[in-house]
Amino acid sequence: MDIRAHFKKVQVLDLLGTTFLYKTFSLPELAPSNFEIPDVMLGRQAEAIFESIIKESKSYKLLAANIQIQSPTKTIGELDYLLEQRKTKTQIHVELSCKFYLFDPKSLGTFEQKWIGPNKKDSLQDKITKLREKQFPLLFDKNTENLLENIGFNASKATQQCYLAASLYLPIGQSRLALPKAYQKCVVGYWMYYHQLTLEDTCSYAVVEKKQWLLPPKAITHWCNVKEIQAKILESLENKKAPHVYKKSGAIIEKFFVVWWDLK
């Protein structure tokens, strides 16, 4: 499978509402391509895939990508993508994110604050706040004016949209039905504490490195038995890294994280 087709299957979390006013961008249809995913960090992989789809598209013209905005003394931020629809000439500023969040009912705060990164380094609320207060307003910063003028981008007439490819994980045994529909469709797996882990001799397992998280599960070639996977999981937990585990039973593959938060 074309990795770009697999990426398009990752559900996009639609955050449009009373406190987030940015619509979700829709990726165009794929054109034939010899694209190969680069050996870079996950976020950069997502950017390379997104950019490839846009460049090969008949619907959009890519005006600029990953533009560093400089003040007289420092870099103040980055605009992800500036696009133009070929037919309508509508210009669009798109911010792209590819995120993996675990729902932790025990986390304090709002519903969005309870969606946290596997190692508790960030949250969905952090991302929403950054988009709303920093990334989207950057288009209208005085330090951006000359750059936009040089590429013919009219910020006052442009629309701003978000593409948040989200893979969500619930606590083991919890039903997605309790979630808003926008979140339900993004659930791809579950998470657990180590003491909840039960490994089955009839199944194969893999600890999937972060650079492989966007690959189709069929691309994983090294599968482990119970003894091997338990050792890998324990090694990750001892280093305070939540391993991303794939469990294969016949043709069925499940995805889950094992977290270290309850370990002393």
KEKE-3310 file (N, C-alpha, C; in steps of 0.2 Angstrom, whole numbers, plus 5000, padded with zeros to 4 digits):
npx = (5004:5002:5011:5005:4992:4989:4991:4981:4970:4971:4961:4955:4954:4940:4939:4931:4921:4913:4924:4934:4938:4942:4940:4941:4954:4952:4961:4966:4962:4973:4986:4996:5012:5029:5032:5042:5044:5053:5067:5065:5060:5044:5034:5040:5039:5025:5024:5031:5023:5011:5014:5019:5007:4999:5007:5007:4994:4979:4971:4976:4988:5004:5010:5019:5029:5032:5037:5049:5047:5054:5059:5067:5077:5075:5069:5052:5042:5033:5025:5014:5008:5005:4992:4984:4969:4966:4956:4946:4955:4955:4964:4973:4978:4986:4987:4996:4995:5001:4996:4996:4986:4982:4968:4966:4957:4960:4968:4969:4958:4951:4941:4948:4961:4963:4966:4981:4999:5008:5019:5016:5020:5013:4997:4981:4974:4985:4989:4978:4978:4990:4988:4978:4982:4995:5000:4990:4988:5000:5000:4996:5005:5017:5029:5028:5023:5031:5035:5023:5019:5029:5026:5013:5002:4987:4983:4972:4961:4962:4958:4959:4964:4963:4973:4972:4978:4973:4977:4969:4968:4960:4957:4960:4947:4937:4923:4921:4909:4905:4911:4911:4906:4915:4927:4926:4928:4941:4947:4959:4965:4970:4975:4986:4990:5006:5003:4991:4993:4992:4999:4998:5002:4998:4999:5007:5019:5024:5035:5034:5043:5044:5046:5040:5026:5017:5017:5009:5002:5006:5019:5027:5040:5047:5042:5038:5039:5031:5040:5050:5044:5040:5052:5056:5046:5047:5060:5058:5048:5056:5064:5056:5047:5033:5029:5024:5013:5010:4999:4997:4985:4982:4975:4971:4976:4980:4982:4991:4996:5008:5009:5020:5017:5012:5022:5034)
npy = (4994:5011:5023:5035:5033:5026:5035:5044:5037:5039:5045:5062:5073:5083:5099:5109:5122:5131:5136:5134:5139:5135:5127:5110:5104:5096:5083:5081:5070:5056:5056:5047:5041:5040:5041:5039:5036:5047:5044:5051:5060:5057:5068:5075:5066:5065:5078:5077:5068:5074:5086:5080:5074:5086:5093:5084:5085:5090:5099:5109:5122:5123:5136:5139:5131:5126:5138:5148:5161:5176:5187:5203:5198:5185:5168:5167:5158:5146:5144:5132:5127:5136:5137:5137:5136:5129:5131:5140:5150:5152:5156:5147:5144:5131:5122:5108:5093:5078:5067:5057:5052:5047:5043:5049:5046:5050:5062:5079:5093:5099:5090:5090:5091:5079:5071:5064:5064:5049:5048:5058:5071:5080:5087:5086:5098:5107:5107:5113:5125:5131:5131:5140:5152:5154:5148:5150:5164:5169:5171:5184:5192:5206:5203:5194:5199:5204:5192:5186:5195:5193:5181:5182:5180:5183:5188:5193:5189:5176:5159:5149:5134:5118:5102:5089:5075:5062:5049:5040:5033:5022:5019:5002:4991:5001:5008:5016:5023:5032:5044:5060:5060:5065:5061:5047:5041:5042:5033:5021:5011:5004:5007:5003:4999:4991:4981:4976:4969:4956:4943:4932:4916:4911:4922:4934:4948:4965:4978:4994:5006:5024:5030:5021:5022:5028:5019:5006:4992:4980:4982:4980:4969:4962:4951:4946:4933:4929:4929:4937:4949:4953:4956:4967:4976:4979:4984:4997:5003:5004:5014:5024:5026:5024:5009:5006:4994:4981:4968:4953:4942:4929:4936:4947:4963:4971:4987:4994:5004:5002:5009:5018:5026:5022:5015:5014)
npz = (5000:4996:5006:5008:5005:5016:5026:5023:5028:5042:5054:5055:5068:5071:5077:5077:5084:5098:5104:5096:5081:5068:5053:5047:5036:5020:5013:4996:4982:4979:4968:4956:4962:4966:4979:4994:5011:5021:5031:5045:5059:5067:5065:5055:5045:5043:5038:5026:5019:5018:5010:4999:4994:4991:4982:4971:4968:4958:4962:4971:4972:4979:4988:4998:5011:5027:5033:5040:5052:5055:5068:5071:5080:5083:5079:5077:5075:5064:5049:5043:5029:5015:5003:4987:4979:4964:4955:4960:4965:4979:4993:5006:5023:5031:5045:5051:5060:5068:5079:5094:5106:5123:5133:5149:5162:5175:5175:5179:5176:5160:5148:5136:5142:5147:5137:5134:5129:5126:5135:5144:5141:5134:5129:5122:5124:5126:5112:5106:5112:5107:5093:5092:5099:5095:5082:5072:5073:5069:5055:5053:5059:5060:5056:5046:5035:5024:5018:5014:5005:4995:4989:4985:4993:5001:5016:5022:5015:5015:5020:5035:5040:5049:5050:5059:5062:5071:5082:5094:5110:5122:5139:5144:5141:5141:5133:5117:5115:5124:5121:5112:5095:5086:5092:5093:5081:5079:5088:5089:5097:5113:5130:5144:5161:5167:5176:5171:5160:5149:5141:5127:5122:5110:5101:5091:5094:5093:5097:5092:5085:5085:5073:5065:5067:5058:5047:5038:5047:5041:5037:5047:5051:5060:5072:5089:5102:5117:5128:5123:5120:5132:5138:5131:5133:5147:5147:5141:5149:5161:5157:5157:5146:5136:5128:5112:5107:5095:5093:5086:5080:5070:5056:5062:5070:5084:5093:5106:5120:5134:5149:5160:5171:5184:5190:5203)
capx = (5000:5006:5011:5001:4985:4988:4991:4974:4965:4971:4956:4956:4950:4937:4938:4927:4916:4912:4930:4940:4934:4945:4938:4946:4956:4951:4966:4963:4963:4980:4989:5001:5018:5034:5034:5045:5044:5060:5070:5066:5055:5037:5031:5043:5036:5019:5024:5033:5017:5006:5017:5019:5000:4997:5011:5004:4987:4977:4966:4979:4995:5008:5014:5025:5029:5036:5040:5051:5045:5059:5059:5074:5081:5074:5063:5046:5037:5033:5018:5015:5007:5001:4990:4979:4964:4968:4949:4943:4960:4955:4970:4972:4983:4984:4992:4996:4998:5000:4996:4994:4984:4979:4963:4967:4952:4963:4971:4965:4956:4945:4940:4954:4967:4963:4970:4988:5004:5010:5024:5013:5024:5009:4990:4977:4973:4991:4989:4973:4980:4996:4985:4973:4985:5001:5001:4986:4989:5006:4999:4995:5011:5020:5035:5026:5020:5035:5035:5017:5019:5033:5023:5007:4997:4983:4981:4965:4956:4963:4955:4963:4961:4968:4973:4975:4978:4973:4976:4967:4968:4956:4959:4958:4940:4932:4920:4922:4903:4904:4914:4908:4907:4921:4933:4925:4930:4948:4950:4962:4967:4969:4981:4985:4996:5009:5000:4985:4996:4991:5002:4995:5007:4996:4999:5014:5019:5030:5036:5034:5047:5040:5047:5036:5019:5013:5017:5004:5005:5009:5026:5031:5043:5050:5037:5041:5035:5029:5046:5054:5040:5039:5058:5056:5041:5050:5065:5055:5045:5062:5067:5050:5045:5027:5030:5018:5014:5005:4997:4994:4982:4980:4975:4969:4981:4977:4987:4990:5002:5008:5012:5024:5015:5010:5028:5038)
capy = (5000:5018:5025:5041:5031:5024:5041:5047:5033:5041:5050:5069:5076:5089:5102:5115:5123:5138:5139:5133:5142:5133:5121:5104:5104:5089:5081:5079:5063:5054:5055:5042:5044:5035:5043:5035:5040:5048:5042:5056:5060:5056:5074:5077:5061:5067:5084:5075:5064:5079:5090:5076:5074:5093:5094:5080:5086:5094:5104:5114:5124:5124:5142:5139:5126:5126:5144:5151:5168:5179:5194:5206:5195:5177:5165:5167:5153:5143:5143:5125:5127:5141:5134:5141:5131:5130:5133:5146:5154:5153:5154:5143:5143:5125:5119:5101:5090:5071:5066:5051:5054:5042:5046:5047:5049:5053:5068:5085:5098:5098:5084:5090:5090:5072:5067:5066:5060:5042:5049:5063:5077:5085:5086:5089:5105:5111:5108:5117:5132:5133:5133:5146:5158:5156:5146:5153:5172:5171:5173:5191:5195:5211:5200:5189:5203:5204:5185:5185:5199:5190:5175:5184:5178:5189:5185:5196:5186:5169:5155:5146:5127:5113:5095:5086:5067:5059:5042:5040:5026:5023:5014:4995:4989:5006:5009:5023:5025:5037:5049:5063:5057:5067:5057:5040:5039:5043:5028:5015:5006:5005:5008:4999:4998:4985:4975:4974:4966:4948:4941:4926:4912:4910:4928:4937:4955:4969:4985:4998:5012:5029:5031:5017:5023:5030:5014:5000:4986:4974:4984:4977:4963:4958:4949:4943:4929:4932:4931:4942:4955:4956:4960:4974:4981:4981:4989:5003:5005:5006:5020:5029:5026:5019:5006:5005:4987:4978:4961:4949:4935:4928:4942:4953:4966:4976:4992:4997:5006:5000:5015:5018:5031:5019:5012:5017)
capz = (5000:4996:5013:5008:5006:5023:5030:5022:5032:5048:5055:5057:5073:5069:5083:5076:5089:5100:5107:5091:5075:5062:5050:5045:5029:5017:5008:4989:4980:4978:4961:4956:4964:4968:4986:4999:5017:5023:5038:5049:5065:5065:5063:5048:5040:5041:5033:5019:5016:5016:5005:4992:4991:4989:4976:4965:4967:4953:4965:4974:4971:4985:4988:5002:5016:5033:5032:5047:5053:5059:5070:5070:5085:5084:5075:5082:5073:5058:5045:5039:5022:5011:4997:4983:4975:4957:4951:4963:4968:4986:4997:5012:5027:5034:5050:5051:5066:5068:5086:5097:5113:5127:5137:5156:5167:5182:5174:5181:5171:5156:5144:5132:5146:5149:5132:5135:5125:5129:5141:5148:5139:5131:5129:5117:5126:5124:5105:5104:5114:5103:5087:5093:5102:5092:5075:5067:5073:5066:5048:5053:5062:5056:5053:5041:5029:5018:5015:5011:4999:4990:4986:4983:4998:5004:5023:5024:5011:5015:5026:5039:5042:5053:5049:5065:5061:5078:5084:5101:5114:5128:5144:5142:5143:5141:5127:5114:5114:5129:5118:5106:5089:5082:5095:5092:5074:5079:5092:5086:5101:5120:5134:5151:5166:5166:5180:5167:5154:5149:5135:5125:5118:5103:5097:5090:5096:5091:5100:5086:5086:5084:5066:5061:5069:5052:5042:5038:5051:5037:5035:5052:5049:5066:5077:5095:5106:5123:5132:5120:5120:5139:5140:5127:5136:5153:5146:5139:5156:5165:5154:5157:5139:5135:5122:5107:5105:5091:5095:5080:5081:5063:5052:5066:5073:5089:5095:5113:5124:5141:5152:5166:5176:5191:5193:5208)
cpx = (5004:5005:5006:4994:4984:4987:4984:4969:4966:4966:4958:4951:4947:4935:4934:4921:4916:4919:4936:4936:4937:4942:4943:4947:4955:4957:4963:4964:4970:4981:4994:5008:5023:5037:5037:5046:5051:5061:5071:5060:5048:5033:5033:5040:5029:5019:5026:5027:5012:5008:5017:5012:4998:5001:5009:4997:4985:4972:4970:4986:4998:5012:5020:5024:5034:5041:5042:5050:5050:5057:5066:5079:5081:5069:5057:5040:5037:5026:5019:5014:5003:4999:4985:4975:4965:4961:4947:4948:4959:4961:4969:4978:4981:4989:4991:4999:4996:5001:4993:4993:4981:4974:4964:4962:4954:4966:4966:4963:4951:4946:4947:4961:4968:4966:4977:4993:5006:5015:5022:5017:5019:5002:4987:4975:4979:4991:4984:4975:4985:4993:4982:4977:4992:5002:4997:4987:4995:5006:4998:5000:5014:5026:5034:5024:5024:5035:5029:5017:5023:5030:5016:5001:4994:4980:4974:4960:4956:4959:4960:4960:4966:4967:4976:4973:4979:4972:4975:4966:4965:4959:4957:4951:4935:4929:4920:4915:4901:4908:4910:4910:4913:4927:4932:4928:4938:4951:4953:4965:4966:4975:4980:4991:4999:5006:4993:4987:4995:4994:4999:5000:5005:4996:5006:5013:5025:5030:5038:5038:5043:5040:5042:5028:5015:5013:5011:5007:5008:5016:5030:5033:5045:5044:5040:5036:5034:5035:5050:5051:5040:5046:5058:5052:5044:5056:5063:5052:5051:5065:5061:5048:5039:5028:5023:5018:5008:5005:4994:4992:4979:4980:4973:4975:4978:4983:4986:4997:5002:5012:5015:5022:5014:5016:5032:5045)
cpy = (5006:5021:5031:5039:5029:5030:5044:5043:5035:5046:5057:5071:5083:5093:5108:5116:5130:5141:5138:5134:5140:5127:5116:5104:5097:5088:5079:5072:5062:5054:5050:5045:5039:5037:5038:5039:5041:5045:5048:5055:5059:5062:5076:5072:5063:5073:5082:5072:5070:5084:5086:5075:5081:5094:5090:5081:5091:5100:5110:5116:5126:5130:5142:5134:5127:5132:5147:5158:5171:5186:5197:5202:5188:5175:5164:5162:5150:5142:5136:5126:5133:5138:5139:5135:5134:5133:5140:5151:5156:5151:5152:5143:5137:5124:5112:5098:5082:5069:5059:5052:5048:5046:5044:5050:5052:5060:5074:5089:5096:5092:5084:5089:5083:5068:5069:5062:5054:5043:5055:5070:5082:5083:5089:5097:5110:5112:5113:5125:5135:5135:5139:5152:5159:5154:5150:5161:5174:5173:5181:5195:5200:5208:5195:5193:5203:5197:5184:5189:5196:5184:5176:5181:5183:5186:5187:5193:5178:5165:5151:5139:5123:5106:5092:5078:5064:5052:5042:5033:5027:5018:5007:4994:4995:5007:5016:5026:5031:5044:5053:5060:5058:5063:5050:5038:5039:5037:5022:5010:5007:5006:5004:5000:4992:4979:4973:4970:4959:4947:4933:4922:4911:4916:4930:4945:4958:4976:4989:5005:5018:5031:5027:5017:5025:5024:5009:4995:4981:4976:4981:4970:4958:4957:4945:4938:4932:4934:4937:4949:4958:4959:4966:4979:4983:4985:4996:5006:5008:5012:5026:5031:5021:5016:5006:4998:4985:4971:4958:4943:4933:4934:4948:4956:4972:4981:4994:5000:5003:5006:5014:5022:5028:5016:5016:5018)
cpz = (5000:5003:5013:5008:5013:5028:5029:5026:5039:5049:5057:5062:5072:5076:5083:5081:5092:5102:5102:5084:5068:5059:5048:5038:5026:5012:5001:4988:4978:4970:4961:4958:4966:4975:4990:5005:5019:5030:5043:5055:5062:5062:5056:5043:5038:5037:5026:5015:5013:5010:4998:4989:4988:4982:4970:4964:4961:4956:4968:4972:4978:4984:4992:5008:5021:5033:5039:5047:5058:5062:5070:5075:5085:5079:5080:5080:5066:5055:5042:5032:5020:5004:4993:4979:4968:4953:4954:4965:4975:4989:5004:5016:5031:5039:5051:5057:5066:5076:5089:5104:5117:5132:5144:5160:5173:5181:5176:5175:5166:5152:5139:5135:5148:5143:5132:5130:5129:5135:5145:5147:5136:5131:5123:5118:5125:5117:5103:5106:5109:5096:5087:5095:5098:5084:5070:5067:5069:5059:5048:5057:5058:5053:5047:5034:5023:5014:5011:5004:4993:4986:4984:4987:5002:5011:5024:5021:5012:5021:5029:5042:5045:5050:5054:5064:5068:5078:5091:5104:5120:5133:5142:5145:5143:5134:5124:5114:5119:5126:5113:5100:5085:5085:5094:5086:5074:5084:5088:5090:5109:5124:5141:5155:5165:5170:5176:5161:5154:5142:5133:5120:5111:5098:5096:5092:5093:5095:5094:5088:5083:5076:5062:5062:5063:5046:5043:5043:5047:5035:5041:5051:5055:5071:5083:5098:5113:5128:5129:5120:5127:5141:5137:5131:5143:5152:5144:5145:5160:5163:5154:5150:5138:5129:5118:5105:5100:5093:5088:5081:5074:5059:5056:5070:5078:5091:5102:5115:5131:5144:5159:5172:5183:5194:5198:5206)
residu = (MET:ASP:ILE:ARG:ALA:HIS:PHE:LYS:LYS:VAL:GLN:VAL:LEU:ASP:LEU:LEU:GLY:THR:THR:PHE:LEU:TYR:LYS:THR:PHE:SER:LEU:PRO:GLU:LEU:ALA:PRO:SER:ASN:PHE:GLU:ILE:PRO:ASP:VAL:MET:LEU:GLY:ARG:GLN:ALA:GLU:ALA:ILE:PHE:GLU:SER:ILE:ILE:LYS:GLU:SER:LYS:SER:TYR:LYS:LEU:LEU:ALA:ALA:ASN:ILE:GLN:ILE:GLN:SER:PRO:THR:LYS:THR:ILE:GLY:GLU:LEU:ASP:TYR:LEU:LEU:GLU:GLN:ARG:LYS:THR:LYS:THR:GLN:ILE:HIS:VAL:GLU:LEU:SER:CYS:LYS:PHE:TYR:LEU:PHE:ASP:PRO:LYS:SER:LEU:GLY:THR:PHE:GLU:GLN:LYS:TRP:ILE:GLY:PRO:ASN:LYS:LYS:ASP:SER:LEU:GLN:ASP:LYS:ILE:THR:LYS:LEU:ARG:GLU:LYS:GLN:PHE:PRO:LEU:LEU:PHE:ASP:LYS:ASN:THR:GLU:ASN:LEU:LEU:GLU:ASN:ILE:GLY:PHE:ASN:ALA:SER:LYS:ALA:THR:GLN:GLN:CYS:TYR:LEU:ALA:ALA:SER:LEU:TYR:LEU:PRO:ILE:GLY:GLN:SER:ARG:LEU:ALA:LEU:PRO:LYS:ALA:TYR:GLN:LYS:CYS:VAL:VAL:GLY:TYR:TRP:MET:TYR:TYR:HIS:GLN:LEU:THR:LEU:GLU:ASP:THR:CYS:SER:TYR:ALA:VAL:VAL:GLU:LYS:LYS:GLN:TRP:LEU:LEU:PRO:PRO:LYS:ALA:ILE:THR:HIS:TRP:CYS:ASN:VAL:LYS:GLU:ILE:GLN:ALA:LYS:ILE:LEU:GLU:SER:LEU:GLU:ASN:LYS:LYS:ALA:PRO:HIS:VAL:TYR:LYS:LYS:SER:GLY:ALA:ILE:ILE:GLU:LYS:PHE:PHE:VAL:VAL:TRP:TRP:ASP:LEU:LYS)
# end
